[in-house]
């Protein structure tokens, strides 16, 4: 399972490479279409700040839709693409889809119904698409082997997008897929510049050839989606692989913004301490922590901040009972960058 792969939580580099024999997921098509909030009412305890994420998705999603998606359908796609660390909705959902205990997926049926209904309205992609994974997993793909990916699979039309996610890695595996039933979700995701294409759960694939090992620690696996017309693009896919040595030069890539800003809060990561640098403390932080005068109200957002966290003010009658940061559980000063807070 891709969950064993360290260092990245991006949906583009979360790859199934063990070919599990599982029963198909079926039955969610019979679910009634309900609001996005109602599709996830039994899921909320399992994800991090899901309520806040739903609010963000409904506020920022692409709506009105030129493809006829409802507000909830568009928000369902946007929510799926939000990166929230290990508890991102896409990670929790895909863990359920890959589980050998098929009963754990049932609580996701309402969301899958809404999500699948949205995808059916979007353009179908019959092109070469890309995924990637940290490390060399090419040994798990043997020529002519057929496999099933049980989770929802995020891919990109651009190999360069995947390379940016893996730019800091010494060894990687790129996966080229000749898609037949992909769904083009660009414009409906949180990150519209990623040229994202989704493959649905239960996509069947065949390994076209043994993996290619390119210089610089880049391995390439070539798959084709199993379909009656899946052989049409073989020539163009092979030509893409043939020019890889000319365009795969990892030294030319900079880390993708998700690697630079890969904090659960969505804030900007300090290059020194790796904490969120979107807040400044107006007092003398270390001194106040040590002498017990630390006050959370002294944190102020800095210009250009992307951090989603904010204050909750708890009241008892007319009296302010407590100021605290939502999400921190009284550990706000441990989450924020402190490199320049005592100057």
N, C-alpha and C positions, 0 to 999 in steps of 0.2 A: 504494500500500500504506500501511496505517496505521503501519508502522514509520518512515515519514518524518515522522510527527507528533511534535514535541518535547514535553518537559516532563511526560509522564505515562506510567506503565507499567501502569496499571490495566486489567484485562481488560474493564471496562465502557466504556472509551473507546478501544479498539483496533479501529477499524472498517475493513473492506474497502470501498473506494469505487471501485476499478478493477475493471471487470467482465471478468475473465480467462476465456478459453475453455480450460478444462482438462478432462482426462479424469476421470471419476468415480473416487473411491477405493473399491475393492472388493477383496474377498478376505480381509479380516481376520475376517469372520464364521466362517471355517473354522478359525481358530486355537483351540487348546485353552485352557481357562481355567487359569491358573497364578497363583501368588502375585504380589502387587504388586511385590515385590523382583525376581522373575524377569521380569516384563513389561518392566522398565527396565534389565536388566543390560547391554544393548548401548547404552544411552542415556547412562549415567552420566558419561562423559568430557565430554559436551556441556553439562552443567548445573552450576550452582554449588551445592556442598554437597548434592547430591541424596540421599546416604545419610542425612544428618541430617534432611532434610525428610521422607523416607519414615518414619523413626522417629517423628517428630512426628505425622505423619498417622495412623499406626496407633495411636498413644497417645491422640490427641485426637478422633478421628473419632466419629461418632454410631453407636454399636454397644452392645448389640443394636439391631437396626432393626425398627421396626414394619411396614416394607414388605418385609421378607424379604431385605434385602441381607446378603451375607456380610461378614465383617470386612474382607477385601481390597477388596471392591466399594465399601464405604463409604469406606475410606481412599483409594481411587482418586479419588473425587469431591473429598474434602477436600484432597488433594494438588494437584489441578488448580486449586483456588481460592486456594492460598497465594501471596502476593505476595513474590517474592524478587528484585525489580529486573529488570534486562534479561535475567537468566538464569532467570526464573521458568519452571516447567515449561510453563505454558500458553502462554508466548511462544514457547518453542523448538518445542513441538508445532505450534502454529498456523503458524509460519514454514514448517515442513515440509509441512503441509497445503496451503499456498498456493503451494508451489514448483512451477515448471514442470517440474522434474525429478521425476516421480512416483515414481521408485525410492527417493528419500530417505525416503518415508513407510513403506516396508516394515519398517524396524526398529521402528516404532511400532505395528505390527499387534497384538502381544500386549497392549499397554496399551489400545489402542482397543477390543479385544474385551472386556476387563474393564470398561472405562469404559462402553461401550455396553450391556453386560449389566446394569450397575447402573442406568443411566437407564431401561431398559425396565420396571423394577420401580416406578418413581416416578410420581406423578400427572401426567397430561397437561394442559397449560394451553392453553385457547382463549380468550385475553384480549388486551387491548392491553398491550404491553410496550415498554420504552424502552432506548435506547442513546444514546451521545453521542460527540462528538469535538471536540478543540480546533480552532478556526478555522472558516471558512466553506467547506464542501465541497459546498454545495447544487448547484453547477453540474454535478456529476457524476451527478445524478439527474434524468432527464427523464421526463415523464409517459408512462405506459404501457410504459416500458422494463422488460424482464425481466432479472434478474440472479441470479447464484449466489454465495452466500457459502460458500467452500470450507473455512473454519476452523470450529471450535466457537465459538459466539457467546454471550457472557454478556450478559444483559439483566436489567432489573428491572421488577417490577410498579409501582414507584413512580418517577414522574418526578423527585420531590424527591431521591431517592438519586443519580440521575445529575447533577442540578444541584449537589449537594454536591461531587462530584468535580471539577466545572468552575467552582467558585465564584470562583476567583481569575482566571479568564480574561476578557478583554475581548470576545472573539468566540467563539461556539460554535455547533455544529450538534446539535440534538436529533433523534433518529430514533425515530419512533413506528411500531411494527410490530404489525399485527394477526396474532397468532400462532395457529396451528392445531395444531402438533405440538410445542409447547414442553414442556420437562420442568422441573417445580418442584423445585429442589434445596435450597431453604431448609430449614435444620435439618441439612443434611449438609455445609455449607460451613464455612470457617474464620470467616466473618463472617455470622452468622445473621440479622442485622438488615437485610440488603440486599434481601430479597425476590427472590432470584435465580432466573431462568428461563434454561435453556440451549436453544439451537437447535443441532441436530446439523450436522456437516460436510455440505456439499452442499445446504443449504437454498435453495430457489428463492423469489424474491420479485418482486413487481411494484410499480413506482412508481405510486401512486394519483393523485397530482397534482403540479403544479410546487411547488417549495419555497416555504414562507411565510417572510417576513422580518418578525420582530417587533422592536419597539424594544429598544434596549439591546444590540444585537449578537447576538440569539438567532435562529437560523434553524431551521426545522422541516421535516424530510423525512418523508413519510408513505408507508409501505410496507405491503404485505399479502403474507402467505405464500401462495404459489400452491397451491391445493387446491380440491377440489370444493365445499367449504362455506366458502370464504374470504370470501364476500360478506356473511355473516350479521352481522358486527360493524361494517360500514361506518358505520352511523348513529351508534353510540356512539363510534367513533373520531373522527368529524368533530365531535361535540359536545365531546370532550376538547380538540381543537385550538381550537375557538371560544372557550374560556375561558382559553386560555393567557395573553393579555395581562393578565388579572386576577391570575394566580398566579405568573407569571414576573417576579420582581423580584429581580435578582441581589444587590442590596444587603442583602437579608434573609438571605442564605446565608452560613454560615461554612465554611471549608475542611473537607473531609472528613478523618476521622482518618488516612486513608492518605496524604493530602498532608502533614499535620502530622508523621506518623511514617514517612514514605516512605524508610526506610533499609533496605538489604539485610539488616542484622543484626536488624531488627525492633524496634530501640530507639527511644527518644524523641528527637526532633530538637531541638537547642538553637535557640531563635529567633534568636540572634545569629550564631553561627558555623556553624550548620546541621549540626554533627556530633552524634554520639551522646552524650547527657548522662546515661547510665545508670551511669557509673563515676566514682569519685573516686580521685585519686592521693594517697596518704598522705604523700608527701615533697614536696620543692620541685621540681616537674617540670622547668621550663626550665633551672634551674641544674644538675640532675643529668644532663640530656641533654647539656649543653654540656661538663661536666667528666668525662663518661664513667662516672658512677655510677648511671645510670638502671637501675631494677630493675622488671621487669614484675610481680613479685609484690606490689608496692605498690598495684596497682589493686584497688579493692574495689567491689562492686556497691552501688548506693544503693537506698534503700527505694522500692518501686514500679517497679523496673527491668523492662523488657520485652525487653531485648537478649538474643538467643539465644547470643551468643558466650561461650566459656568457655575455661579453661586446658586445654592438653594438657601432661602431665608425661612427658617422655621419660626412660627409665631405662636404665642400662647396668649390669647386675648389681644391686647394692644402692645404687648411686650415682645420684642425680638428675642427669641430664646437661643438661637444658634445661627451662626454663619458657617457654612461649609461648602466645599466644592462638590458638586454632583460628580459621582463616579469614584472619588478618591478614598472614601472611608477613612478620613482623618490622616491621610498620608500625602497631602498636596505638596508639602515641601520636599518630599522624596521623589516626586514625579517631575518637578520643574528643574530646569537648568539653574545651577547656583554659581556658575563660573564667575559672573560679574555682579552678584547680588550684594556683596559686602564692600563695594567700592563707592 
